Amino acid sequence: MKFILFGALSTFIFALPIERNWNPVVAKAKMTFKIKGPFGDVNGSFSGLKSSIKFDEKDLSASSISASIDAKSVKTGIALRNSDLRKKEEWLNTDKFPTISFKSTKIEKDANGYKAFGQLTLKDVTKPIEIPFTFSPAGNTRTFKGQFVIKREDYHIGKDGGSVGSPITINLEVPVQRTAK
């Protein structure tokens, strides 16, 4: 009788949904970018991350990532450049386009970790993108790390040609904790 009861209880426990929800540790999240400028590389960062992360390494079909950042939070270390990036139509025009967002459509395992396929919306453009990433333990948290490249012209950032480079390399490092039940 105990064996039957134990078996039934075990089946019930294993049938419960696995907790897949993760909360970003926003204060430690790093969202940086690099682009070739007229006098060398320009490095910058964003903050204001908001996200919904459902990730289970054993059930990628049930996993998803939806994230946005506050475009007005852009920082490059130079106040005038920051102001131009925020205010000018040719750059981010953050009054008109206050957020930059990504929504996954599929997540797959690959040789180096994982790949999130989805839609990136920047200014008035939404385009499909692939973001390779890793998911690693770090103490009581896990960390998503990824890097991808976009062409600034594809998102109507800056003028064609000129002294600013086209590829923008974006690095993400987002520590997460399991959502409390």
Secondary structure by P-SEA (a helix, b strand, c coil): caaaaaaaaaaaaaacccccbbbbccccbbbbbcccccccccccccccccbbbbbbccccccccccccccccccccccaaaaaaaacccccccccccccccccccccccccccbbbbcccccccbbbbbbbbbbbbbcccbbbbbbccccccccccccccccccccbbbbbbbbbbccccc
